[in-house]
């Protein structure tokens, strides 16, 4: 396939001016074969498997970034939900968190996810033990992330789990108050959690996934915003949606290139590209500002939920056109604390907690 020079220059501009990056290359590792009735033996197996499978992950990601000139911000690992192993071994669940933390630090990754439980229909004893251990586990570790799935479209919402997790989130903040309540920042409470999510803190390696896999998370809110700016203020909604799809297509192809290259070098199957618009506080790297480019006066005002729904729909469709390997969440993230536009809207009193709740109903 002939690559036009204009396409190369456009990609360079996206990276240098519009904050386009590969947010994460995440290796998913199954720990089902590490289950053991003795928790200490299980932890030893976990440490050995992670440090063997992912020993070259950081080096390979940095090599690809240097060779292709594509920023790869994070290298991470996700593992089988630890509650499954806890159900076999019993004992002090925090030992698993410490084993994950030790293994992750040994291979030099940013975060390791999978200190998780899936309780949308009910809890096993292992699920309960893991959930109750989350505050202590996140306090005593540095790079371990935790997630709990409490509901799904099919199963409904486990209201008992909702109550428990409300208390757990509060306790995570309380026990890490000397560290800016960072424990709560490493915990995600989900509905409809996906098994191949490469983004933290919600990543875990699903039981239907292969033994080991490479998933890539791409982010480019600034790229989408810049493309919409070029349309002009009189563009129709059809033109806006088409522009977002075309931009998502281009971003996804870059993610697929990095994912397949990492897969080949690590001799691990390639899984998915997750095209999620994940904002940062950097100027221009905001999902709220995309919504305002679409036509909102300010994020949180009338039409916000509809504009966000259209953005998510267009991103997903554009990604699917670019690759048969689109997965994960592939939508827009709306964390108020990480999005300059949302911070501004909240400070003005326009973006309220009730509006944010409505917006979450159409995200990913």
Beta strands, then each sheet from edge to edge (+ up, - down):
strand 1: 21-29
strand 2: 72-79
strand 3: 111-118
strand 4: 144-152
strand 5: 156-157
strand 6: 187-191
strand 7: 212-219
strand 8: 269-275
sheet 1: 5+ 4- 3- 2- 1- 7+ 8+
sheet 2: 5+ 4- 6-
end
